[in-house]
């Protein structure tokens, strides 16, 4: 699974992306658990940061697989 | 509704005007430019830096425009968002909306800007002081 970091999450992890191996089909909670295990500093962003799966916001029903691209979307501020 | 979306590091044009193809059919053309101001949180700055998750940002902008167009039918919308370092006085975002009537054009434009600031993955990353901006300009040249 390719994981993309933007804005504050990129600053915190010091990287723009990483590869993470997951098995089966995981929900948002399990993905967060795996992300925080890989990058403990992400714990601080869990309450404010949304996940996207293949370019669309994830919700409580979303399932992630190993071939997906996951992006961490901190609060946005465009315009 | 015809939709055109662009995310670019290049400077944006000040305005585009009514697309020729809608001349005679459109009764309204509304455009908005969001411009970098010289004060950010009370501090004098020379530029802002934006970053985007471009593929998703383009998809989200299109989705927002399509959703709004169901309620406020318009003929066309053109959006450009600039990323990278944007000097004070230059345009960060431009939207031009063509419609038959002004009410739909105004409503779609205002609704889009509100939703952009909630859902579109673009970030105002940092402000650059005049000294920092000068140093970044030297580094780019």
Backbone of each chain as ProteinMPNN parsed JSONL, in Angstrom:
{"seq_chain_A": "XXXXXXXXXXXXXXXXXXXXXXXXXXXXXXXXXXXXXXXXXXXXXXXXXXXXXXXXXXXXXXXXXXXXXXXXXXXXXXX", "coords_chain_A": {"N_chain_A": [[0.85, -1.188, 0.0], [0.55, 2.15, -0.903], [1.353, 5.047, 0.817], [0.536, 8.392, 1.233], [1.752, 11.496, 2.388], [0.792, 14.707, 3.468], [1.228, 18.252, 3.994], [1.058, 19.085, 7.411], [1.321, 16.444, 8.271], [3.291, 15.43, 6.679], [5.426, 16.985, 7.472], [5.673, 16.04, 10.089], [6.3, 13.329, 9.798], [8.466, 13.45, 8.199], [8.616, 12.592, 5.63], [7.365, 12.182, 2.277], [6.028, 10.038, 1.308], [5.331, 6.523, 1.898], [5.818, 2.957, 1.715], [3.618, 0.46, 2.72], [2.858, -2.666, 4.048], [-0.086, -4.497, 3.97], [-2.468, -6.938, 5.066], [-5.244, -8.561, 3.635], [-8.479, -7.03, 3.972], [-8.937, -3.897, 5.256], [-10.465, -1.662, 7.639], [-11.007, 1.872, 8.37], [-10.193, 2.355, 11.056], [-8.384, 0.255, 11.508], [-6.451, 0.828, 9.614], [-5.474, 3.262, 10.55], [-4.339, 2.333, 12.91], [-2.263, 0.756, 11.912], [-0.803, 2.715, 10.563], [0.034, 4.385, 12.643], [1.576, 2.622, 14.062], [3.66, 2.329, 12.284], [4.544, 4.946, 12.024], [4.849, 6.605, 14.688], [4.45, 9.326, 15.389], [2.224, 10.148, 14.054], [0.031, 9.758, 15.61], [-0.792, 12.063, 16.878], [-2.251, 13.358, 14.968], [-4.514, 12.03, 14.412], [-7.109, 12.745, 15.25], [-7.758, 14.967, 13.727], [-7.253, 14.556, 11.082], [-8.226, 13.438, 7.881], [-8.671, 10.375, 6.036], [-7.907, 9.373, 2.714], [-8.851, 7.225, 0.072], [-7.501, 6.05, -2.777], [-7.818, 8.606, -3.927], [-10.283, 9.526, -3.023], [-12.328, 10.652, -0.329], [-12.329, 8.671, 2.586], [-14.786, 6.794, 4.427], [-16.656, 5.507, 7.251], [-17.378, 3.1, 6.206], [-15.523, 2.39, 4.354], [-13.188, 0.168, 2.859], [-9.841, -0.9, 2.851], [-7.247, -2.093, 0.723], [-4.18, -3.872, -0.062], [-3.317, -2.9, -2.498], [-4.142, -0.338, -2.703], [-3.952, 3.3, -2.823], [-3.272, 5.396, -0.218], [-4.049, 8.451, 1.307], [-3.135, 10.936, 3.635], [-5.039, 13.476, 4.896], [-4.738, 16.39, 6.262], [-6.455, 19.172, 7.964], [-7.721, 21.32, 5.469], [-6.679, 24.222, 3.519], [-7.008, 25.827, 1.255], [-7.371, 28.267, -1.454]], "CA_chain_A": [[0.0, 0.0, 0.0], [1.314, 3.398, -0.973], [0.769, 6.025, 1.73], [1.0, 9.746, 0.913], [1.642, 12.46, 3.484], [0.743, 16.106, 3.043], [1.186, 19.339, 4.978], [1.631, 18.817, 8.731], [1.678, 15.03, 8.45], [4.586, 15.238, 6.016], [6.423, 17.579, 8.369], [5.853, 15.197, 11.276], [6.945, 12.053, 9.456], [9.708, 13.724, 7.479], [8.608, 11.919, 4.332], [6.168, 12.444, 1.48], [5.286, 8.793, 1.114], [5.98, 5.275, 2.293], [5.145, 1.715, 1.337], [3.216, -0.275, 3.914], [2.259, -3.944, 3.662], [-1.226, -4.913, 4.791], [-3.085, -8.189, 4.628], [-6.702, -8.579, 3.614], [-9.254, -5.811, 3.789], [-8.953, -3.217, 6.552], [-11.254, -0.444, 7.768], [-10.275, 3.089, 8.724], [-9.545, 2.207, 12.367], [-7.216, -0.643, 11.387], [-5.414, 1.535, 8.846], [-4.836, 4.208, 11.467], [-3.495, 1.569, 13.837], [-1.047, 0.374, 11.178], [-0.033, 3.932, 10.275], [0.67, 4.867, 13.879], [2.642, 1.662, 14.385], [4.793, 2.617, 11.389], [4.991, 6.336, 12.246], [4.163, 6.951, 15.951], [4.092, 10.75, 15.481], [0.915, 10.366, 13.433], [-1.031, 9.666, 16.623], [-1.25, 13.421, 17.193], [-3.063, 13.886, 13.87], [-5.644, 11.142, 14.128], [-8.391, 13.415, 15.473], [-8.02, 16.077, 12.804], [-6.844, 14.223, 9.713], [-9.048, 12.47, 7.161], [-7.984, 9.476, 5.119], [-8.48, 9.213, 1.379], [-8.486, 5.97, -0.595], [-7.467, 6.235, -4.243], [-8.265, 9.944, -4.331], [-11.604, 9.902, -2.512], [-12.376, 10.576, 1.122], [-12.83, 7.425, 3.163], [-15.75, 6.928, 5.523], [-16.625, 4.356, 8.161], [-17.635, 1.865, 5.442], [-14.443, 2.159, 3.384], [-12.233, -0.911, 3.101], [-8.566, -0.665, 2.179], [-6.455, -3.292, 0.419], [-2.758, -3.597, -0.229], [-3.034, -2.23, -3.777], [-4.693, 1.018, -2.662], [-3.153, 4.471, -2.441], [-3.907, 6.069, 0.913], [-3.49, 9.78, 1.563], [-3.541, 11.581, 4.88], [-5.486, 14.82, 4.535], [-4.962, 17.286, 7.406], [-7.396, 20.243, 7.609], [-7.267, 21.991, 4.248], [-6.662, 25.698, 3.642], [-6.776, 26.4, -0.073], [-8.093, 29.483, -1.798]], "C_chain_A": [[0.889, 1.242, 0.0], [0.605, 4.428, -0.089], [1.381, 7.396, 1.442], [0.756, 10.675, 2.101], [1.668, 13.882, 2.932], [0.796, 17.032, 4.266], [1.801, 18.897, 6.318], [2.037, 17.357, 8.916], [3.011, 14.713, 7.757], [5.709, 15.826, 6.876], [6.733, 16.628, 9.531], [6.61, 13.918, 10.951], [8.283, 12.257, 8.751], [9.775, 13.033, 6.129], [7.31, 12.243, 3.592], [5.358, 11.181, 1.25], [6.059, 7.609, 1.665], [5.171, 4.1, 1.766], [4.846, 0.936, 2.608], [2.513, -1.553, 3.453], [1.074, -4.226, 4.571], [-1.801, -6.207, 4.209], [-4.598, -8.052, 4.669], [-7.309, -7.21, 3.407], [-9.431, -5.135, 5.145], [-9.822, -1.967, 6.509], [-10.384, 0.725, 8.218], [-9.534, 2.933, 10.055], [-8.283, 1.349, 12.269], [-6.083, 0.031, 10.605], [-4.698, 2.544, 9.748], [-3.895, 3.48, 12.421], [-2.173, 1.199, 13.152], [-0.166, 1.592, 10.899], [0.72, 4.409, 11.511], [1.769, 3.91, 14.327], [3.883, 1.95, 13.549], [5.402, 3.985, 11.66], [4.287, 6.858, 13.509], [3.748, 8.427, 16.057], [2.725, 11.046, 14.856], [-0.227, 10.312, 14.44], [-1.619, 11.04, 16.923], [-2.219, 13.963, 16.145], [-4.352, 13.1, 13.653], [-6.987, 11.865, 14.269], [-8.75, 14.442, 14.418], [-7.814, 15.722, 11.337], [-7.756, 13.167, 9.1], [-8.169, 11.573, 6.305], [-8.692, 9.504, 3.772], [-7.985, 7.893, 0.813], [-8.605, 6.185, -2.095], [-8.116, 7.552, -4.67], [-9.65, 10.334, -3.903], [-11.62, 9.742, -1.0], [-12.96, 9.247, 1.578], [-13.897, 7.747, 4.208], [-15.736, 5.627, 6.334], [-16.85, 3.029, 7.427], [-16.46, 1.478, 4.534], [-13.537, 1.016, 3.823], [-10.99, -0.683, 2.24], [-7.888, -2.008, 1.897], [-5.028, -2.876, 0.086], [-2.431, -2.849, -1.52], [-3.521, -0.774, -3.784], [-3.618, 2.082, -2.396], [-3.93, 5.194, -1.342], [-3.246, 7.427, 1.105], [-4.006, 10.3, 2.893], [-3.822, 13.048, 4.577], [-5.734, 15.635, 5.809], [-5.947, 18.393, 6.994], [-6.86, 21.093, 6.461], [-7.381, 23.511, 4.396], [-6.365, 26.35, 2.305], [-7.531, 27.706, -0.272], [-7.357, 30.736, -1.414]], "O_chain_A": [[1.832, 1.365, 0.781], [-0.597, 4.652, -0.23], [2.603, 7.54, 1.411], [-0.302, 10.643, 2.73], [2.461, 14.211, 2.048], [0.46, 16.651, 5.387], [2.925, 18.397, 6.353], [2.991, 17.065, 9.637], [3.758, 13.839, 8.197], [6.79, 15.248, 6.993], [7.89, 16.436, 9.905], [7.456, 13.473, 11.727], [9.122, 11.357, 8.71], [10.85, 12.899, 5.546], [6.288, 12.54, 4.21], [4.149, 11.24, 1.025], [7.271, 7.675, 1.871], [3.997, 4.235, 1.419], [5.713, 0.772, 3.467], [1.665, -1.509, 2.561], [1.204, -4.199, 5.795], [-1.635, -6.513, 3.029], [-5.16, -7.5, 5.614], [-6.727, -6.345, 2.753], [-9.998, -5.717, 6.07], [-9.911, -1.294, 5.481], [-9.178, 0.578, 8.419], [-8.376, 3.334, 10.168], [-7.252, 1.668, 12.862], [-4.905, -0.173, 10.901], [-3.473, 2.664, 9.712], [-2.793, 3.951, 12.703], [-1.102, 1.319, 13.746], [1.06, 1.515, 10.987], [1.889, 4.786, 11.436], [2.772, 4.333, 14.901], [5.011, 1.834, 14.029], [6.614, 4.171, 11.546], [3.235, 7.488, 13.406], [2.783, 8.739, 16.755], [2.142, 12.098, 15.116], [-1.333, 10.77, 14.151], [-2.814, 11.161, 17.192], [-2.934, 14.93, 16.409], [-5.177, 13.461, 12.815], [-7.905, 11.618, 13.486], [-9.925, 14.756, 14.234], [-8.162, 16.502, 10.451], [-8.027, 12.134, 9.712], [-7.071, 11.956, 5.901], [-9.914, 9.64, 3.698], [-6.844, 7.493, 1.045], [-9.687, 6.468, -2.61], [-8.864, 7.602, -5.647], [-10.169, 11.357, -4.351], [-11.01, 8.822, -0.454], [-13.95, 8.764, 1.031], [-13.906, 8.83, 4.794], [-14.893, 4.759, 6.112], [-16.549, 1.962, 7.962], [-16.417, 0.364, 4.011], [-13.167, 0.906, 4.992], [-11.081, -0.323, 1.066], [-7.944, -2.932, 2.708], [-4.716, -1.691, -0.03], [-1.373, -2.228, -1.62], [-3.329, -0.062, -4.769], [-2.555, 1.811, -1.837], [-5.094, 5.554, -1.519], [-2.021, 7.536, 1.068], [-5.177, 10.121, 3.231], [-2.962, 13.768, 4.07], [-6.826, 15.575, 6.375], [-6.243, 18.541, 5.808], [-5.708, 21.527, 6.472], [-8.081, 24.015, 5.275], [-5.582, 27.296, 2.217], [-8.233, 28.183, 0.62], [-7.853, 31.838, -1.646]]}, "seq_chain_B": "XXXXXXXXXXXXXXXXXXXXXXXXXXXXXXXXXXXXXXXXXXXXXXXXXXXXXXXXXXXXXXXXXXXXXXXXXXXXXXXXXXXXXXXXXXXXXXXXXXXXXXXXXXXXXXXXXXXXXXXXXXXXXXXXXXXXXXXXXXXXX", "coords_chain_B": {"N_chain_B": [[-23.338, 21.331, -17.178], [-20.428, 22.891, -18.26], [-17.151, 22.174, -17.245], [-14.0, 23.31, -16.256], [-10.883, 22.696, -14.969], [-7.885, 23.548, -13.316], [-4.731, 23.007, -11.913], [-1.852, 24.614, -11.088], [1.611, 25.625, -11.173], [2.212, 27.906, -12.355], [1.921, 31.523, -12.825], [-1.345, 33.019, -12.522], [-3.742, 34.26, -14.843], [-5.218, 37.541, -14.682], [-7.936, 37.771, -15.259], [-10.511, 36.243, -17.226], [-12.828, 36.68, -18.646], [-16.042, 36.481, -20.38], [-16.587, 33.34, -21.869], [-16.323, 32.981, -25.395], [-18.032, 31.2, -26.714], [-20.399, 31.21, -25.31], [-21.576, 33.559, -25.736], [-24.446, 35.479, -26.192], [-26.072, 33.507, -25.235], [-25.562, 33.423, -22.548], [-26.456, 35.264, -19.641], [-25.115, 36.181, -17.567], [-21.92, 36.627, -16.135], [-19.731, 35.763, -13.726], [-16.863, 36.419, -11.848], [-14.141, 35.536, -9.683], [-11.231, 36.334, -7.896], [-8.842, 35.125, -5.724], [-6.486, 36.659, -3.792], [-3.103, 37.014, -2.734], [-2.426, 38.523, 0.309], [-0.587, 41.196, 1.969], [-0.338, 40.96, 4.663], [-0.233, 38.454, 7.075], [-1.709, 36.851, 9.632], [-1.174, 39.14, 11.117], [1.443, 39.624, 10.567], [3.945, 41.001, 8.464], [4.308, 39.893, 5.208], [5.904, 38.427, 2.266], [5.183, 36.516, 0.522], [3.156, 33.557, -0.01], [3.164, 30.011, 0.469], [1.77, 27.314, -1.234], [0.547, 23.942, -1.21], [-0.623, 20.987, -2.916], [-2.636, 18.045, -3.179], [-2.787, 17.032, -6.02], [-4.281, 15.336, -8.015], [-6.498, 14.444, -6.518], [-7.478, 16.862, -5.557], [-8.345, 18.11, -7.921], [-10.398, 16.342, -8.651], [-12.118, 16.624, -6.444], [-12.841, 19.311, -6.63], [-14.249, 19.265, -9.033], [-16.342, 17.544, -8.324], [-17.617, 19.056, -6.335], [-18.452, 21.277, -7.829], [-20.213, 20.031, -9.621], [-22.156, 19.073, -7.876], [-23.142, 21.456, -6.755], [-24.162, 22.594, -9.059], [-26.459, 21.204, -9.52], [-28.299, 22.406, -7.899], [-27.971, 25.067, -8.465], [-28.202, 25.832, -11.48], [-25.821, 26.33, -13.968], [-24.006, 27.52, -16.878], [-21.277, 27.158, -17.342], [-18.15, 26.582, -15.653], [-15.024, 27.716, -14.646], [-12.03, 26.947, -13.124], [-9.014, 27.82, -11.586], [-6.226, 26.976, -9.657], [-3.392, 28.075, -8.079], [-0.216, 26.725, -7.108], [2.745, 26.233, -5.039], [5.208, 28.811, -4.489], [3.698, 31.898, -3.984], [3.762, 35.195, -4.715], [2.983, 38.203, -2.827], [0.087, 40.007, -3.783], [-0.378, 38.567, -6.043], [-2.44, 36.146, -7.784], [-4.017, 33.458, -6.134], [-6.19, 31.793, -6.434], [-8.601, 31.407, -9.023], [-11.895, 31.789, -10.191], [-14.317, 31.515, -12.657], [-17.633, 31.947, -13.566], [-20.207, 31.105, -15.736], [-23.506, 31.873, -16.572], [-27.087, 31.755, -17.136], [-28.488, 33.548, -15.635], [-27.874, 35.992, -13.041], [-28.241, 35.247, -10.327], [-27.855, 32.452, -10.014], [-25.207, 32.264, -10.829], [-23.814, 33.816, -8.893], [-24.484, 32.342, -6.583], [-23.429, 29.781, -7.069], [-20.728, 30.373, -7.284], [-20.088, 31.466, -4.732], [-20.809, 29.315, -3.103], [-19.03, 27.388, -3.989], [-16.514, 28.41, -3.194], [-16.789, 28.305, -0.423], [-17.003, 25.526, 0.018], [-14.62, 24.651, -1.074], [-12.777, 25.441, 0.834], [-13.293, 23.663, 2.796], [-13.074, 21.022, 1.874], [-11.289, 20.523, -0.28], [-8.181, 19.154, -1.067], [-5.881, 21.133, -0.625], [-3.276, 23.106, 0.612], [-2.36, 25.925, 2.499], [0.769, 26.48, 3.135], [2.986, 27.9, 4.32], [4.001, 31.164, 5.306], [6.104, 33.54, 3.761], [8.598, 35.7, 4.833], [9.74, 38.964, 3.726], [12.548, 38.704, 3.567], [12.942, 35.93, 3.528], [11.579, 35.304, 1.199], [13.131, 36.634, -0.7], [15.465, 35.152, -0.468], [14.54, 32.663, -1.325], [13.874, 33.249, -3.933], [16.377, 33.805, -4.977], [17.484, 31.29, -4.771], [15.984, 29.937, -6.613], [16.77, 31.03, -8.991]], "CA_chain_B": [[-22.433, 22.476, -17.017], [-19.045, 22.64, -18.676], [-16.234, 22.436, -16.127], [-12.573, 23.297, -16.598], [-10.139, 22.833, -13.709], [-6.441, 23.545, -13.535], [-3.852, 23.301, -10.779], [-0.613, 24.944, -11.797], [2.579, 26.459, -10.457], [2.41, 29.128, -13.154], [1.053, 32.648, -12.465], [-2.675, 32.974, -13.119], [-4.192, 35.495, -15.49], [-6.075, 38.334, -13.799], [-9.337, 37.477, -15.554], [-10.65, 35.619, -18.541], [-14.0, 37.189, -19.346], [-17.049, 35.525, -20.837], [-16.147, 32.518, -23.012], [-17.001, 33.397, -26.635], [-19.062, 30.256, -27.143], [-21.65, 31.443, -24.592], [-22.096, 34.884, -26.07], [-25.802, 35.399, -26.72], [-26.845, 32.572, -24.419], [-25.338, 33.747, -21.141], [-26.86, 36.589, -19.178], [-24.284, 36.545, -16.412], [-20.577, 36.053, -15.99], [-19.191, 36.216, -12.434], [-15.537, 35.858, -11.6], [-13.531, 35.849, -8.393], [-9.811, 36.022, -7.744], [-8.305, 35.187, -4.366], [-5.159, 37.269, -3.978], [-2.257, 36.965, -1.532], [-2.309, 39.825, 0.972], [0.74, 41.482, 2.538], [-0.339, 40.664, 6.098], [-0.727, 37.127, 7.437], [-1.702, 36.785, 11.1], [-0.583, 40.358, 11.655], [2.867, 39.734, 10.215], [4.187, 41.395, 7.071], [4.896, 38.795, 4.43], [6.15, 38.726, 0.854], [4.624, 35.446, -0.31], [2.633, 32.362, 0.639], [3.438, 28.783, -0.273], [0.661, 26.354, -1.23], [0.772, 22.621, -1.792], [-1.882, 20.307, -3.245], [-2.717, 16.649, -3.637], [-3.43, 17.536, -7.237], [-5.348, 14.546, -8.65], [-7.701, 14.44, -5.681], [-8.004, 18.232, -5.501], [-9.111, 18.343, -9.148], [-11.635, 15.548, -8.579], [-13.009, 17.211, -5.441], [-13.395, 20.56, -7.174], [-15.258, 18.896, -10.028], [-17.494, 16.989, -7.617], [-18.303, 20.17, -5.672], [-19.14, 22.073, -8.855], [-21.344, 19.257, -10.155], [-23.198, 19.039, -6.839], [-23.751, 22.789, -6.681], [-24.885, 22.894, -10.3], [-27.801, 20.611, -9.442], [-29.158, 23.379, -7.22], [-27.799, 26.367, -9.124], [-27.767, 25.479, -12.84], [-25.017, 27.324, -14.689], [-23.556, 27.016, -18.166], [-19.877, 26.76, -17.316], [-17.308, 27.053, -14.543], [-13.6, 27.543, -14.908], [-11.308, 27.158, -11.876], [-7.56, 27.621, -11.585], [-5.582, 27.197, -8.355], [-1.937, 28.065, -8.199], [0.514, 26.166, -5.976], [4.119, 26.711, -4.955], [5.361, 30.116, -3.841], [2.894, 32.923, -4.663], [4.096, 36.503, -4.126], [1.909, 39.142, -2.455], [-0.507, 40.722, -4.908], [-0.688, 37.657, -7.152], [-3.663, 35.367, -7.599], [-3.881, 32.06, -5.703], [-7.287, 31.04, -7.047], [-9.505, 32.132, -9.916], [-13.068, 31.06, -10.671], [-15.228, 32.263, -13.534], [-18.885, 31.193, -13.717], [-21.101, 31.602, -16.77], [-24.87, 31.405, -16.311], [-28.12, 32.534, -17.81], [-28.934, 34.609, -14.724], [-26.844, 36.31, -12.05], [-28.444, 34.608, -9.028], [-27.195, 31.143, -10.021], [-23.755, 32.476, -10.929], [-23.318, 34.236, -7.577], [-24.66, 31.27, -5.603], [-22.468, 28.716, -7.345], [-19.383, 30.872, -6.987], [-19.913, 31.566, -3.275], [-20.865, 27.966, -2.55], [-17.794, 26.69, -4.331], [-15.406, 28.885, -2.359], [-16.991, 27.762, 0.929], [-16.702, 24.09, 0.026], [-13.183, 24.51, -1.339], [-12.03, 25.616, 2.077], [-13.592, 22.548, 3.697], [-12.873, 19.664, 1.353], [-10.322, 20.33, -1.374], [-6.862, 18.974, -0.455], [-4.875, 22.153, -0.935], [-2.87, 23.676, 1.891], [-1.511, 27.108, 2.627], [1.791, 25.84, 3.962], [3.733, 28.819, 5.165], [4.194, 32.499, 4.76], [7.52, 33.888, 3.65], [8.907, 37.101, 5.071], [10.473, 39.503, 2.564], [13.912, 38.152, 3.513], [12.848, 34.525, 3.101], [11.164, 35.283, -0.205], [14.301, 37.018, -1.503], [16.393, 34.015, -0.471], [13.976, 31.591, -2.154], [13.965, 33.687, -5.328], [17.772, 33.617, -5.394], [17.727, 29.851, -4.908], [15.317, 29.451, -7.831], [17.399, 31.595, -10.188]], "C_chain_B": [[-21.03, 22.078, -17.475], [-18.093, 23.053, -17.553], [-14.794, 22.335, -16.629], [-11.802, 23.586, -15.313], [-8.652, 22.711, -13.99], [-5.743, 23.814, -12.203], [-2.462, 23.485, -11.378], [0.331, 25.736, -10.89], [2.804, 27.785, -11.196], [1.504, 30.26, -12.654], [-0.281, 32.576, -13.209], [-3.002, 34.323, -13.752], [-5.179, 36.215, -14.577], [-7.553, 38.029, -14.037], [-9.45, 36.953, -16.962], [-11.811, 36.176, -19.34], [-14.923, 36.072, -19.818], [-16.503, 34.693, -22.002], [-16.977, 32.853, -24.257], [-18.193, 32.508, -26.962], [-20.41, 30.486, -26.453], [-22.254, 32.817, -24.878], [-23.468, 34.745, -26.728], [-26.691, 34.498, -25.895], [-26.732, 32.924, -22.94], [-25.836, 35.152, -20.822], [-26.01, 37.066, -18.03], [-22.925, 35.871, -16.504], [-19.992, 36.638, -14.717], [-17.82, 35.611, -12.257], [-14.989, 36.374, -10.286], [-12.069, 35.463, -8.443], [-9.442, 36.152, -6.281], [-6.841, 35.578, -4.458], [-4.381, 37.257, -2.67], [-2.091, 38.378, -0.977], [-0.953, 39.967, 1.652], [0.816, 41.225, 4.037], [-0.934, 39.285, 6.33], [-0.572, 36.991, 8.951], [-0.962, 37.973, 11.715], [0.873, 40.57, 11.298], [3.013, 40.107, 8.743], [4.877, 40.248, 6.336], [5.119, 39.248, 2.987], [5.519, 37.682, -0.055], [4.008, 34.38, 0.582], [3.033, 31.162, -0.203], [2.264, 27.817, -0.106], [1.148, 25.007, -1.75], [-0.574, 21.954, -2.011], [-1.637, 18.824, -3.473], [-3.514, 16.758, -4.932], [-4.52, 16.643, -7.827], [-6.64, 14.569, -7.84], [-8.317, 15.828, -5.615], [-8.836, 18.539, -6.751], [-10.434, 17.585, -9.116], [-12.628, 16.159, -7.593], [-13.64, 18.501, -5.959], [-14.486, 20.265, -8.196], [-16.528, 18.383, -9.339], [-18.304, 18.108, -6.951], [-19.088, 20.988, -6.692], [-20.365, 21.33, -9.399], [-22.491, 19.216, -9.153], [-23.905, 20.387, -6.759], [-24.597, 23.103, -7.905], [-26.275, 22.256, -10.324], [-28.79, 21.605, -8.829], [-29.125, 24.742, -7.926], [-27.304, 26.119, -10.557], [-27.034, 26.633, -13.533], [-24.539, 26.702, -15.992], [-22.129, 26.489, -18.113], [-19.187, 27.297, -16.07], [-15.861, 26.744, -14.883], [-12.851, 27.879, -13.619], [-9.823, 26.925, -12.099], [-7.046, 27.883, -10.175], [-4.084, 27.096, -8.56], [-1.322, 27.432, -6.95], [1.979, 26.628, -6.055], [4.15, 28.064, -4.267], [4.622, 31.177, -4.657], [3.163, 34.273, -3.995], [2.837, 37.308, -3.778], [1.413, 39.877, -3.697], [-0.852, 39.824, -6.078], [-1.825, 36.714, -6.76], [-3.361, 33.92, -7.219], [-4.976, 31.21, -6.331], [-8.132, 31.968, -7.906], [-10.685, 31.231, -10.223], [-13.926, 32.001, -11.502], [-16.452, 31.402, -13.796], [-19.768, 31.889, -14.753], [-22.489, 31.019, -16.534], [-25.857, 32.244, -17.117], [-28.52, 33.733, -16.955], [-27.914, 34.8, -13.597], [-27.007, 35.532, -10.741], [-27.727, 33.261, -8.962], [-25.673, 31.304, -10.051], [-23.167, 32.869, -9.578], [-23.373, 33.078, -6.581], [-23.647, 30.157, -5.82], [-21.061, 29.144, -6.966], [-19.136, 30.903, -5.471], [-19.902, 30.179, -2.634], [-19.585, 27.197, -2.816], [-16.649, 27.122, -3.411], [-15.544, 28.365, -0.928], [-16.572, 26.293, 0.998], [-15.224, 23.827, -0.251], [-12.396, 24.527, -0.034], [-12.342, 24.539, 3.11], [-13.021, 21.222, 3.192], [-11.758, 19.477, 0.331], [-8.897, 20.269, -0.793], [-5.773, 19.889, -1.045], [-4.568, 22.847, 0.387], [-2.024, 24.933, 1.697], [-0.438, 26.693, 3.615], [2.532, 26.803, 4.865], [3.785, 30.18, 4.494], [5.679, 32.804, 4.761], [7.685, 35.377, 3.93], [9.632, 37.64, 3.838], [11.881, 38.92, 2.438], [13.897, 36.702, 3.01], [12.475, 34.423, 1.625], [12.334, 35.635, -1.115], [15.281, 35.858, -1.596], [15.86, 32.9, -1.364], [14.055, 31.965, -3.631], [15.388, 33.502, -5.844], [18.053, 32.142, -5.637], [17.114, 29.307, -6.196], [16.025, 29.918, -9.093], [18.811, 31.053, -10.416]], "O_chain_B": [[-20.525, 21.023, -17.093], [-18.214, 24.139, -16.987], [-14.428, 21.394, -17.333], [-12.04, 24.597, -14.652], [-8.218, 21.884, -14.792], [-6.114, 24.726, -11.464], [-1.961, 22.613, -12.088], [-0.102, 26.424, -9.966], [3.505, 28.669, -10.704], [0.43, 29.992, -12.116], [-0.349, 32.136, -14.357], [-2.594, 35.377, -13.263], [-5.889, 35.582, -13.796], [-8.339, 38.033, -13.09], [-8.578, 37.195, -17.797], [-11.791, 36.151, -20.571], [-14.623, 34.887, -19.674], [-16.019, 35.241, -22.992], [-18.198, 32.991, -24.172], [-19.23, 32.984, -27.424], [-21.443, 30.023, -26.936], [-23.297, 33.182, -24.337], [-23.636, 33.998, -27.691], [-27.908, 34.683, -25.847], [-27.68, 32.749, -22.174], [-25.67, 36.089, -21.603], [-26.146, 38.198, -17.566], [-22.804, 34.71, -16.895], [-19.778, 37.847, -14.62], [-17.63, 34.417, -12.49], [-15.313, 37.472, -9.833], [-11.707, 34.407, -8.962], [-9.702, 37.185, -5.664], [-6.05, 34.908, -5.122], [-4.961, 37.473, -1.606], [-1.678, 39.299, -1.681], [-0.256, 38.978, 1.882], [1.898, 41.263, 4.622], [-2.02, 38.983, 5.836], [0.538, 37.013, 9.481], [-0.228, 37.832, 12.693], [1.473, 41.575, 11.679], [2.295, 39.591, 7.886], [5.89, 39.712, 6.787], [4.613, 40.279, 2.545], [5.338, 37.916, -1.25], [4.299, 34.307, 1.775], [3.218, 31.267, -1.415], [1.823, 27.539, 1.009], [2.031, 24.932, -2.604], [-1.559, 22.314, -1.366], [-0.56, 18.414, -3.905], [-4.735, 16.602, -4.949], [-5.605, 17.145, -8.12], [-7.733, 14.697, -8.394], [-9.54, 15.965, -5.616], [-9.899, 19.151, -6.658], [-11.471, 18.121, -9.507], [-13.828, 16.21, -7.862], [-14.828, 18.749, -5.751], [-15.52, 20.932, -8.222], [-17.642, 18.741, -9.722], [-19.534, 18.101, -7.0], [-20.241, 21.348, -6.457], [-21.42, 21.929, -9.61], [-23.659, 19.312, -9.533], [-25.133, 20.444, -6.7], [-25.616, 23.787, -7.812], [-27.16, 22.706, -11.053], [-29.965, 21.637, -9.195], [-30.123, 25.462, -7.972], [-26.102, 26.191, -10.81], [-27.552, 27.743, -13.661], [-24.655, 25.492, -16.186], [-21.806, 25.493, -18.76], [-19.58, 28.319, -15.509], [-15.528, 25.653, -15.346], [-13.014, 28.972, -13.076], [-9.427, 25.944, -12.728], [-7.39, 28.895, -9.565], [-3.585, 26.137, -9.148], [-1.855, 27.59, -5.852], [2.388, 27.31, -6.995], [3.219, 28.42, -3.544], [4.872, 31.346, -5.85], [2.822, 34.463, -2.827], [1.773, 37.11, -4.366], [2.196, 40.307, -4.543], [-1.538, 40.25, -7.007], [-2.124, 36.516, -5.582], [-2.569, 33.241, -7.873], [-4.744, 30.063, -6.714], [-8.351, 33.134, -7.577], [-10.507, 30.042, -10.488], [-14.219, 33.127, -11.101], [-16.322, 30.249, -14.205], [-20.04, 33.086, -14.663], [-22.635, 29.815, -16.322], [-25.516, 33.279, -17.69], [-28.85, 34.798, -17.478], [-27.182, 33.873, -13.249], [-26.009, 35.19, -10.107], [-27.066, 32.959, -7.969], [-24.947, 30.57, -9.38], [-22.144, 32.326, -9.162], [-22.427, 32.857, -5.825], [-23.069, 29.646, -4.861], [-20.298, 28.366, -6.395], [-18.107, 30.426, -4.991], [-19.099, 29.899, -1.744], [-19.114, 26.444, -1.964], [-15.903, 26.281, -2.91], [-14.548, 28.025, -0.29], [-15.873, 25.878, 1.923], [-14.649, 22.88, 0.285], [-11.476, 23.734, 0.17], [-11.729, 24.502, 4.177], [-12.545, 20.402, 3.977], [-11.327, 18.346, 0.106], [-8.455, 21.2, -0.119], [-4.91, 19.48, -1.822], [-5.466, 23.139, 1.176], [-1.119, 24.991, 0.865], [-0.708, 26.569, 4.81], [2.687, 26.541, 6.058], [3.63, 30.311, 3.28], [6.416, 32.378, 5.651], [6.999, 36.211, 3.339], [10.088, 36.864, 2.998], [12.353, 38.67, 1.329], [14.719, 36.304, 2.185], [12.986, 33.572, 0.898], [12.518, 35.022, -2.167], [15.858, 35.602, -2.652], [16.628, 32.258, -2.081], [14.277, 31.103, -4.482], [15.597, 33.098, -6.988], [18.762, 31.778, -6.575], [17.627, 28.362, -6.796], [15.907, 29.289, -10.144], [19.469, 31.435, -11.384]]}, "name": "protein", "num_of_chains": 2, "seq": "XXXXXXXXXXXXXXXXXXXXXXXXXXXXXXXXXXXXXXXXXXXXXXXXXXXXXXXXXXXXXXXXXXXXXXXXXXXXXXXXXXXXXXXXXXXXXXXXXXXXXXXXXXXXXXXXXXXXXXXXXXXXXXXXXXXXXXXXXXXXXXXXXXXXXXXXXXXXXXXXXXXXXXXXXXXXXXXXXXXXXXXXXXXXXXXXXXXXXXXXXXXXXXXXXXXXXXXXXXXX"}
